[in-house]
Amino acid sequence: MAPLPEKAIGDMNRAMAYEIIDHTADFGLRVTATDLPSLFAEAVFALFDVLVEVRVPAEAAETLTLQVSGDDWPDLMVNWLREVLYQWTGEERIVRRAEMLSISAYSLTARLFYEPYDPGRHAVLQEIKAVTYHQIGVASVPSGWEARIIFDI
């Protein structure tokens, strides 16, 4: 599979493939993409775009490879975003881009490009405690794929 085009967090010229969903006491995103690998990559972009403002990007990104599985597409999305959110909450890493290396029935392998959090270069925009199963949805739609994800804030 060819790497997806680079879509760095904080790239103001980039078209947004997500929208914020109004949800009582929680926070939600609706993410869209033309294909399934792009949907999982766009979900990472959307998550970090609402979490952190990158004021001054690092000159070089570090990388990490993750393997994640689930029982179905919605479960895979929750598990994927939980692993990615842990990079922020547990490791203080700001994921700038996700490159899907492989994706098959309910499992994926991806390379994350990240930079360490630095309060001099980054501003925290939103605290997110967890990715939830509440109203989770991942579905094929006429224009490609769509995911609905609710976060506990």
URLIN-V269349 format. One record per helix or strand of 3 or more residues. SS is the DSSP state (H for helix, E for strand). FROM is the first residue (numbers start at 0). LEN is the number of residues. If there is no record, write none. Layout:
# URLIN-V269349
ss=SS from=FROM len=LEN
ss=SS from=FROM len=LEN
This chain:
# URLIN-V269349
ss=E from=17 len=4
ss=E from=25 len=8
ss=H from=35 len=16
ss=E from=51 len=3
ss=E from=61 len=8
ss=H from=72 len=17
ss=E from=92 len=12
ss=E from=106 len=10
ss=E from=121 len=3
ss=E from=136 len=5
ss=E from=143 len=9
